[in-house]
Amino acid sequence: MTQSIEPKTLLACQDLTVSIGGKTLCQNWQLKLRPGEIWGILGGNGAGKTTLLHTLAGLREADQGEVLLLDKPLQQLKNRQRAQQLGFLLQDDSTAFPATVLETALQGRHPHMGLFSWESAEDETIAMAALEQVGLSDYCQRNIDQLSGGERQRLKIATLMVQQPKVWLLDEPANHLDLHHQVSLLEQLIGSVKDQSGTLLMSLHDLNLAQRFCDKLILLFPTDENGKGPEMGDKGELLTEEKLQRLYQHPIRRLETDAGPVFIPA
C-alpha cells in the first residue's frame, strides 16, 4: 500500500498567544497552512482580524509562541528572506513617495533582486502581466496619486502578484472594489496562489465571498466563552446560522440556491 505524504507546511503557529487591549485572541494556538489551501478569517469589527494577520506576518510580536515560515522561525529571517516567501496586503494605504503605476508594481520584484541590481526586462514583463490581470496596464505611466481607491487596491494586489510569494496574507482584499472586481480579482489571486503551490489567508467581511472562495475558515468570536479561542475548520462545518449569529451578534439566514449557500442578515 502506498503511504500518503502530508503536504509541506508553508506557515505554522506553535503555541501562539496573541492579545490586544486586554483581550486574548488566541492562547497556545496551533495553525498549519499548506500548499493549495485558501483560508478566511471572519469576525466583527474589533474582533482582532488585523492584529492576528499582523502577527502572522511578523509585523507584531506575539505574547508567546512563534510563527514558522517554511519551517524557520519568522523572527529569525531577514526582511528580504521573509519577503521572498511571504506577501502581505495591508488594509490601509499610505504611500510615502510619488511613483507611477508600473514603478509601484515593480516593487514586488525587489526581494528577488540583488542588492545593487536594477529591474530587468523579465521583471517588467512580470509586472506588466500582473497589471493586465487587474485591468491597469493602460495606466502604467500614470502617477498613483491620480488613482481612485478601487484602482489603488487593484494596484496593491498586482504588486503582490509580481512578488510571487508562497504565503499570501491579505487584510480585507475586497476593500474599495466593486462587485465585478471583488469576484474577478479574487479569482485571479487564488489562481496565482494555486499555480505557485502557495497558500492564502485573508480577512473578509462578506460571508458570501468566504463561501465562494475559501476552503477553510477561522472564526474570531467577540467573547471567548469557552476558553478555546478561535474556531477553525472546513467552511461547510462553520458557516451555520447558529455560529454566524454568535460571531456577528445578529441573526443570519442561510439560503440554499442553485449557485450554493447565500447568507443574509435576518
C-alpha positions as CSV (number, residue, x, y, z in Angstrom):
1,M,0.0,0.0,0.0
2,T,1.3,3.4,-0.9
3,Q,1.6,5.7,2.1
4,S,0.2,9.2,1.6
5,I,2.7,12.0,2.2
6,E,1.4,15.1,4.1
7,P,2.0,18.3,2.1
8,K,4.7,20.6,3.4
9,T,3.5,23.2,5.9
10,L,4.2,26.7,4.5
11,L,3.2,28.8,7.5
12,A,2.6,27.4,11.0
13,C,1.9,28.7,14.5
14,Q,3.3,26.9,17.5
15,D,1.7,27.6,20.9
16,L,0.8,31.1,19.8
17,T,-0.7,33.5,22.3
18,V,-1.9,36.9,21.0
19,S,-3.7,39.6,22.9
20,I,-4.6,43.2,22.4
21,G,-6.4,45.7,24.7
22,G,-6.8,43.1,27.4
23,K,-8.5,40.7,25.1
24,T,-6.8,37.4,24.3
25,L,-7.3,36.5,20.6
26,C,-5.7,33.1,20.9
27,Q,-3.8,31.1,23.5
28,N,-1.4,28.2,22.9
29,W,-2.8,28.2,19.3
30,Q,-1.7,25.8,16.6
31,L,-2.2,26.5,12.9
32,K,-0.9,25.0,9.7
33,L,-1.3,26.5,6.2
34,R,-0.4,24.0,3.5
35,P,0.0,24.3,-0.3
36,G,-3.2,25.0,-2.2
37,E,-5.3,25.9,0.8
38,I,-7.4,29.1,0.8
39,W,-8.3,30.3,4.3
40,G,-10.6,33.1,5.5
41,I,-10.8,34.9,8.8
42,L,-14.2,36.1,9.8
43,G,-15.3,38.3,12.8
44,G,-17.0,41.5,13.6
45,N,-15.4,44.9,13.9
46,G,-12.7,44.9,16.6
47,A,-12.6,41.1,16.7
48,G,-8.8,41.1,16.0
49,K,-8.6,40.0,12.4
50,T,-6.0,42.6,11.5
51,T,-4.0,42.1,14.7
52,L,-3.8,38.3,14.0
53,L,-2.7,38.9,10.4
54,H,0.0,41.4,11.5
55,T,1.3,38.8,14.0
56,L,1.4,36.1,11.4
57,A,3.2,38.5,9.0
58,G,5.8,39.3,11.6
59,L,4.8,43.0,11.9
60,R,3.7,42.5,15.6
61,E,5.2,40.3,18.2
62,A,3.2,37.5,19.8
63,D,2.8,37.3,23.6
64,Q,4.1,33.8,23.4
65,G,4.9,31.1,20.9
66,E,6.3,31.5,17.4
67,V,5.4,31.6,13.8
68,L,7.3,29.4,11.3
69,L,7.7,30.3,7.7
70,L,8.7,27.2,5.7
71,D,9.8,25.6,9.0
72,K,12.0,28.5,10.0
73,P,11.1,30.9,12.9
74,L,9.8,34.1,11.2
75,Q,11.6,36.5,13.6
76,Q,15.0,34.9,12.7
77,L,14.6,35.7,9.0
78,K,15.9,38.9,7.5
79,N,13.3,41.1,5.8
80,R,14.5,40.2,2.3
81,Q,14.3,36.5,3.1
82,R,10.8,36.9,4.5
83,A,9.6,38.9,1.6
84,Q,10.8,36.3,-0.9
85,Q,8.3,33.8,0.6
86,L,5.6,35.9,2.3
87,G,3.5,38.7,0.9
88,F,1.2,40.9,2.9
89,L,-1.6,43.1,1.7
90,L,-2.2,45.9,4.2
91,Q,-5.7,47.2,4.8
92,D,-4.7,50.9,5.0
93,D,-2.9,52.6,2.2
94,S,-0.3,55.3,3.0
95,T,2.2,55.8,0.1
96,A,5.2,58.0,1.1
97,F,6.7,58.6,-2.3
98,P,5.2,59.6,-5.6
99,A,5.6,56.9,-8.3
100,T,4.0,55.6,-11.4
101,V,1.7,52.5,-11.5
102,L,4.5,50.5,-13.2
103,E,7.2,51.6,-10.8
104,T,4.9,50.6,-7.9
105,A,4.1,47.2,-9.3
106,L,7.9,46.6,-9.9
107,Q,8.5,47.0,-6.2
108,G,7.2,43.5,-5.9
109,R,10.3,42.2,-7.6
110,H,12.7,43.9,-5.2
111,P,13.0,40.9,-2.8
112,H,14.2,38.7,-5.7
113,M,16.8,41.1,-7.0
114,G,20.5,41.6,-6.0
115,L,21.4,44.4,-3.6
116,F,22.6,46.8,-6.3
117,S,20.6,45.4,-9.2
118,W,18.1,47.2,-11.4
119,E,14.8,45.7,-12.7
120,S,15.3,43.6,-15.7
121,A,13.2,43.2,-18.9
122,E,11.9,40.0,-17.4
123,D,10.8,41.9,-14.2
124,E,9.0,44.4,-16.3
125,T,7.3,41.7,-18.2
126,I,6.1,40.1,-15.0
127,A,4.8,43.5,-13.7
128,M,3.0,44.3,-17.0
129,A,1.3,40.9,-17.0
130,A,0.0,41.5,-13.4
131,L,-1.2,45.0,-14.3
132,E,-3.0,43.4,-17.3
133,Q,-4.7,40.9,-15.0
134,V,-6.1,43.7,-12.8
135,G,-7.1,46.0,-15.6
136,L,-4.4,48.6,-15.1
137,S,-2.0,48.1,-18.0
138,D,-3.2,51.2,-19.7
139,Y,-2.4,53.2,-16.6
140,C,1.2,52.1,-16.3
141,Q,2.7,55.6,-16.6
142,R,0.0,57.3,-14.5
143,N,1.0,58.6,-11.1
144,I,-0.5,56.6,-8.3
145,D,-2.0,59.8,-6.6
146,Q,-4.2,60.0,-9.7
147,L,-5.9,56.7,-9.0
148,S,-9.2,56.1,-7.3
149,G,-9.5,54.0,-4.1
150,G,-10.5,50.9,-6.1
151,E,-7.7,51.4,-8.6
152,R,-5.2,51.7,-5.8
153,Q,-6.5,48.4,-4.3
154,R,-6.1,46.7,-7.6
155,L,-2.5,48.0,-7.9
156,K,-1.7,46.7,-4.4
157,I,-3.0,43.3,-5.5
158,A,-1.0,43.4,-8.7
159,T,2.2,44.3,-6.8
160,L,1.6,41.2,-4.6
161,M,1.2,39.1,-7.8
162,V,4.5,40.5,-9.0
163,Q,6.2,39.5,-5.7
164,Q,5.1,35.8,-6.2
165,P,5.3,34.7,-2.6
166,K,4.4,31.2,-1.3
167,V,2.4,32.6,1.6
168,W,-0.2,35.3,0.9
169,L,-1.7,37.2,3.9
170,L,-4.5,39.6,2.8
171,D,-6.2,42.1,5.1
172,E,-9.6,42.9,3.5
173,P,-8.6,42.4,-0.1
174,A,-12.1,43.3,-1.3
175,N,-11.9,46.8,0.2
176,H,-12.9,49.6,-2.2
177,L,-13.7,47.2,-5.0
178,D,-17.0,47.0,-6.8
179,L,-18.8,43.7,-7.2
180,H,-17.2,42.7,-10.5
181,H,-13.7,43.4,-9.3
182,Q,-14.2,41.6,-6.0
183,V,-15.0,38.4,-7.8
184,S,-12.6,38.7,-10.7
185,L,-9.6,39.8,-8.7
186,L,-10.1,37.1,-6.0
187,E,-10.4,34.5,-8.8
188,Q,-7.1,35.7,-10.3
189,L,-5.4,35.9,-6.9
190,I,-6.4,32.4,-6.0
191,G,-5.4,31.2,-9.4
192,S,-1.9,32.7,-8.8
193,V,-1.7,31.1,-5.4
194,K,-2.6,27.6,-6.7
195,D,-0.3,27.9,-9.7
196,Q,2.6,28.6,-7.4
197,S,1.6,25.8,-4.9
198,G,1.1,28.6,-2.3
199,T,-1.4,29.2,0.5
200,L,-3.6,32.2,1.2
201,L,-5.2,33.6,4.3
202,M,-7.5,36.6,4.1
203,S,-9.7,38.5,6.4
204,L,-13.2,39.2,5.0
205,H,-16.4,40.9,5.9
206,D,-18.5,39.4,3.2
207,L,-19.8,35.9,4.1
208,N,-20.7,35.2,0.5
209,L,-17.1,35.8,-0.6
210,A,-15.9,33.5,2.1
211,Q,-18.4,30.8,1.0
212,R,-17.4,31.2,-2.6
213,F,-13.6,31.4,-2.3
214,C,-12.4,29.8,1.0
215,D,-11.8,26.1,1.8
216,K,-11.2,26.7,5.5
217,L,-12.1,29.4,8.0
218,I,-11.0,30.9,11.3
219,L,-13.8,32.4,13.3
220,L,-12.9,35.1,15.9
221,F,-15.8,35.4,18.3
222,P,-16.5,38.7,20.2
223,T,-16.2,36.9,23.5
224,D,-14.4,33.7,24.2
225,E,-17.0,32.0,26.4
226,N,-15.5,28.5,26.2
227,G,-11.8,29.4,26.5
228,K,-10.9,27.6,23.3
229,G,-10.0,30.6,21.2
230,P,-10.8,30.8,17.5
231,E,-12.7,28.1,15.8
232,M,-11.1,26.6,12.8
233,G,-12.2,24.1,10.2
234,D,-13.9,23.4,6.8
235,K,-16.2,26.2,5.7
236,G,-19.1,23.7,5.5
237,E,-18.9,23.0,9.2
238,L,-18.5,26.6,10.3
239,L,-20.9,28.6,8.1
240,T,-24.0,27.7,10.0
241,E,-26.7,30.1,11.2
242,E,-26.0,29.4,14.9
243,K,-22.3,30.0,14.7
244,L,-22.7,33.1,12.5
245,Q,-25.2,34.6,14.8
246,R,-22.8,34.2,17.7
247,L,-20.0,35.6,15.5
248,Y,-21.7,38.8,14.5
249,Q,-24.2,39.2,17.4
250,H,-27.0,39.3,14.8
251,P,-29.3,36.7,13.3
252,I,-28.0,35.4,9.9
253,R,-30.1,33.4,7.4
254,R,-28.5,30.7,5.3
255,L,-30.4,30.3,2.0
256,E,-29.8,27.4,-0.3
257,T,-29.6,28.3,-4.0
258,D,-28.6,26.6,-7.3
259,A,-25.3,28.5,-7.0
260,G,-24.7,27.3,-3.4
261,P,-25.5,28.8,0.0
262,V,-26.2,32.5,0.3
263,F,-26.1,34.4,3.7
264,I,-28.2,37.4,4.5
265,P,-29.0,39.3,7.8
266,A,-32.4,38.3,9.2
